[in-house]
Amino acid sequence: MDALILIGRIMFGALFVASAAGHLTQTSDMAAYAEMKGVPAPRAMVLISGLVLLLGGVMVVAGLWADLGALLLLGFLLPTAVVMHAPWRVTDDAERQAEQTQFMKNLALAGAALALFAFFAGTDVGLTVTDPLFSGLFD
């Protein structure tokens, strides 16, 4: 079972590590998009979110306080869904559908990050570097 959990962690975390690479290497383009969406200090927010994505993704994959890593990803996903992909702010039908898809994707990933947080904090998960940071939370 530990091997399956590790494979799942790698599959989940890889998305965020790859996304972090985009934030950290295409900062100007991503900052322009964030500015268009009304994000304050867009360049700084892109860099900060890139670091959060990288740290959270690596923590989940490596099992290095994976519970905290899952919380970091949750902390990225929920505001991103609301600020960057709000379908209720779009009038064009095709654009609204695209934003709805991205909003629901982020919401689903946030749900998975929350479930992973609870799983990591409440279960003895093998093949990790550290024990969970929040292990006593669910006792």
C-alpha positions in Angstrom: 0.0 0.0 0.0 2.9 2.4 0.8 4.1 2.1 -2.9 0.6 3.1 -4.2 0.5 6.1 -1.8 3.9 7.1 -3.0 2.9 6.9 -6.7 -0.2 8.9 -5.9 1.9 11.6 -4.1 4.2 11.8 -7.1 1.3 12.1 -9.6 -0.4 14.8 -7.5 2.7 16.7 -6.6 4.1 16.7 -10.1 1.3 19.0 -11.4 2.3 21.6 -8.8 6.1 21.3 -9.4 5.5 21.8 -13.1 3.2 24.7 -12.5 5.8 26.3 -10.2 8.4 26.0 -13.0 6.0 28.1 -15.2 5.6 30.7 -12.5 9.3 31.0 -11.9 10.5 30.9 -15.6 7.6 32.8 -17.3 7.1 35.4 -14.6 6.5 38.4 -16.9 3.8 36.6 -19.0 2.1 35.2 -15.9 2.3 38.6 -14.1 0.6 40.3 -17.1 -2.2 37.7 -16.9 -2.6 38.2 -13.1 -2.7 41.9 -13.6 -5.4 41.5 -16.1 -7.4 39.5 -13.5 -6.9 42.3 -11.0 -4.3 40.7 -8.8 -2.4 43.3 -6.7 1.4 43.3 -7.1 1.1 40.7 -9.8 4.8 40.0 -10.3 5.4 39.5 -6.6 2.3 37.3 -6.3 3.4 35.2 -9.3 6.8 34.6 -7.7 5.4 33.9 -4.2 2.8 31.6 -5.6 5.5 29.8 -7.7 7.5 29.3 -4.5 4.4 28.0 -2.7 3.7 25.6 -5.5 7.2 24.3 -5.6 7.5 23.9 -1.8 4.1 22.3 -1.4 4.6 20.0 -4.4 8.0 18.9 -3.3 6.9 18.4 0.3 4.0 16.1 -0.8 6.1 14.1 -3.3 9.1 13.7 -0.8 6.9 13.1 2.2 8.7 15.9 4.0 5.9 17.2 6.3 3.5 16.2 3.5 0.6 17.4 5.6 2.0 20.9 5.6 2.7 20.6 1.9 -0.9 19.7 1.2 -2.0 22.8 3.2 0.3 25.0 1.2 -1.3 23.7 -2.0 -4.8 24.2 -0.6 -3.8 27.8 0.3 -2.8 28.4 -3.3 -5.8 26.6 -4.9 -8.7 28.2 -3.2 -7.8 31.8 -3.7 -6.6 31.1 -7.3 -10.0 29.5 -8.1 -11.9 32.6 -6.8 -9.6 35.4 -8.0 -8.3 34.0 -11.3 -11.1 31.8 -12.6 -14.3 33.3 -11.4 -16.9 32.3 -14.0 -19.5 34.7 -12.5 -17.4 37.7 -13.7 -17.4 36.7 -17.4 -20.1 37.6 -19.8 -18.9 35.7 -22.9 -20.4 32.2 -22.9 -17.3 30.4 -24.3 -15.0 32.3 -21.8 -17.4 31.6 -19.0 -17.3 27.9 -19.8 -13.5 27.9 -19.8 -13.3 29.7 -16.5 -15.9 27.4 -15.0 -13.8 24.4 -16.0 -10.7 25.9 -14.5 -12.6 27.0 -11.3 -14.0 23.4 -10.9 -10.5 21.9 -11.5 -9.0 24.1 -8.8 -11.9 23.3 -6.5 -11.4 19.6 -7.0 -7.7 19.8 -6.5 -8.3 21.8 -3.3 -10.6 19.1 -2.1 -7.9 16.5 -2.9 -5.3 18.6 -1.0 -7.6 18.9 2.0 -8.2 15.1 2.0 -4.5 14.5 1.7 -3.8 16.8 4.6 -6.2 14.9 6.8 -4.8 11.6 5.5 -1.2 12.6 6.1 -1.9 14.1 9.5 -4.1 11.2 10.7 -2.4 8.1 9.3 1.0 6.5 9.6 2.1 6.9 6.0 5.2 4.9 4.9 7.9 6.0 2.5 8.2 9.5 3.8 11.2 11.6 4.9 9.5 12.9 8.0 6.5 12.2 10.2 3.5 14.6 9.7 3.8 18.0 11.3 0.2 18.0 12.5 0.0 14.3 13.6 -1.8 14.9 16.8 -4.5 17.1 15.3 -7.0 14.3 14.7 -6.4 12.2 17.9 
